Amino acid sequence: MKFSLYIAKRYLFSKKSQNVINIISAISVFGVAVGTMALITILSVFNGFDTLIQSLFNSFDPDLKIVAVQGKTFTADDERLTKILKQKGVKNYAEVIEENALLRYKDKQLPAIVKGVSDEFSKMTGIDSMVVSGNFMLKNKDGFYAVVGSGVSYFLSAAPGIVSPINIYVPKRSGSLTNPEDAFIIKSIYPSGVFSIQQDFDSKYIIVPIEFARELFEYSKEITSVEIKLEKNTDKKKLQADIQNILGNNFAVKNRFQQNELLFKIMNSEKWAIYLILTFILLIASFNVIGSLTMLIIDKKSDIGILQSLGADRKTIRNIFLFEGWIISFIGAILGLILGCILCMLQQKFGFIKLGGAGQSFIIDAYPVKMQAMDFFYVFSTVVIIGFIAAWYPVRYMTKKYLSLQ
């Protein structure tokens, strides 16, 4: 084994009788390196976007959310709810009412989700840090106020300090079918602030006090969910399972991933779809390895005859060229990982690859990047496996066909 590896290294770095073989070997290393660099860079960018979106969602979504499995509402004075809110690891909780409604400001109308929250809501989320206009205030001695998403504010042209309030229309539970005006509950509220988190939230949500929401939707003690904030370093999975056991099958306890399951699944699918596409491109680049080994076997035909005369068997000779193919892939993989790591570090520090063009604004200016150790392992393993396949086929075929190694 050591003999085969030694000869393989000599063949790789020594000058060949045909200079084109050296050039093709260098191109093979370069092709593998570029493919590897692209793989690790793309995965790191997807990790960056995933982390960014999670941080944005964390400003709005709770650590755990309790909803009813059947029906829309439940009462907050359930003994089981009282018990779980005293569990170790539960820091804060908020009662929530979420319902659809129609917003109207002057001559503009917009369907939206009215989210009524209890006083503890601001302590549970970081939404107050996402307010881009006005401030996060839901009530004071003068009455109730709303905090609206930036998309809602833009569409309605409604912002803090406006003269006219936003009118909210909700169908009555027992409204008149003959008189449309009696079919709706209409309540007015002034916006105190505008938040900007993510388009899905910004374009749909208006946050109001839960007392205002109860009057609007004709609720007494009903709520649609309980949102829970956990202490740091809490075992979230265990606590979630414990709470689910206490509540039973009538309630569902959802973590942040489950609250936005479809979005995170789509993002994960996109990440690995790109990974497979780039792996296919890397596989095509590995054809250079096949060409390099094929030409090397032909070039070293006389050397192989000498090795056979000295007693080298078929396995030893094949291993020489297999090792050369693997060395090419290994060097390309290591070089690609190093270049990818340097590129990602430069992007993290300087952000030289920007998002969008002139005149466009985003939450961040440059592509986010986050490197993960497992991605380096996956990419390295993929490159090595592809390198093994790319080396095995030409070595086995060429040695059998042209060198009479039967």
JONOR-V712629 format. One record per helix or strand of 3 or more residues. SS is the DSSP state (~ for helix, > for strand). FROM is the first residue (numbers start at 1). TO is the last residue. Records with the same first field share a line. If there is no record, write none. Layout:
# JONOR-V712629
SS: FROM-TO / FROM-TO
This chain:
# JONOR-V712629
~: 2-13 / 19-58 / 79-84 / 121-124 / 127-130 / 150-156 / 180-183 / 199-202 / 210-217 / 236-250 / 256-259 / 261-285 / 287-299 / 301-309 / 314-350 / 373-402
>: 64-68 / 90-105 / 108-117 / 131-134 / 143-149 / 166-171 / 184-195 / 205-209 / 225-230 / 251-255
